[in-house]
Amino acid sequence: MNFSELKYNDAGLIPCIVQDANTGEVLMMAWMSAESIGLTLERGETVFWSRSRQELWHKGATSGNTQKLVDLRYDCDADTLLALVHPAGPACHTGERTCFYRSLVKG
């Protein structure tokens, strides 16, 4: 599939779940544009679109917590991506390994 055939939202973005290729742990979710997908495939490291800054965001460019791309998959509806990565440090800006470290279920 050509990644231009993916189903982007009205802002030209598609959600990307990032998963540790070794452990299967879900690390984060971020948005990608066609340009960031192309850069991710070219560089072999994740590049996302920052909605808050309205710019491309190479994960780990300032922190060193890069994500080496193993595979970039798309779902059956072609509207969500799954990036399998080898992380070089925490995924979350809080310092947590994963952005999904909090639970709504108590106990």
Helices and strands as residue ranges (DSSP letters): G 3-5, E 14-20, E 26-32, H 34-43, E 47-50, E 55-58, E 67-74, E 81-87
